[in-house]
Amino acid sequence: MKRKMIALVSVAAATAISAAGFFLIRNETKSVPSEIIQSPVSDRRTPSPNEETGLQPASTASSLQKHPAPIAAQTDAETAYELVEINLRCQIDREAALGSGHLRSTSESLCKDLSDKPMSREEIFKAITYAAEHGSTKAQLDYSLYASRIFEDEKYSLDTDLIREYKDNTVRFLETAGSSGQPQAYVRLSDIYKNGVLTSKDPVMAYAYAEAYVRTGSSHYGASFLSSASSGLDGAQLRRGKEIANQILNKRSSSK
């Protein structure tokens, strides 16, 4: 596949399932463990014995340099996600400030370092992967949007292993978020299976996740969403989809 097509597929997929945008960040943030973002991404190589215990999950071990894991992983996961989000908001404010009438969403003191020296694509990838892997539901929901930026770099745009890991992680993190009580993850999973960009197209799975979403009672517009997902399915497929939806919701209940 040509480089342009691979990068286009990755970025388009992230855009399609992350169109809801970004959450507001808290006014104050915790300090971020430096080992999450400071070291640059390395060329693909075999890790040394000293790197065997690290921040990165197994799925990204072949592509990104590992780092020692901090003690308070859950707290650091939320902090890592905030850093990625603040980085984006600071860049938006910096670029918009060149015009007129822009109201900042961040303070100048908060963006003092990130405005002049924003996080690199590699640092964003490492931080969002770490945050999602260590339990940040926000990072799990937004992983595809942030992580896909790595493929804008020519160095990674043809890395088929990293692309596969990115796709697998997107689905896995959304499944985890759904099981943790985030019903919007089911909407994104339904779209993923319907469009067949990040995984094989599967209309029954698309319907199952739509059914699961509706049954959480999270939206008044769920019926319309479910109707679209069920279009073209026969009776057997609908029954199978409902069975899978039961399994999805049972997993969600058992995780609470």
Order of alpha helices (4+ residues) and beta strands (2+ residues): alpha-alpha-alpha-alpha-alpha-alpha-alpha-alpha-alpha-alpha-alpha
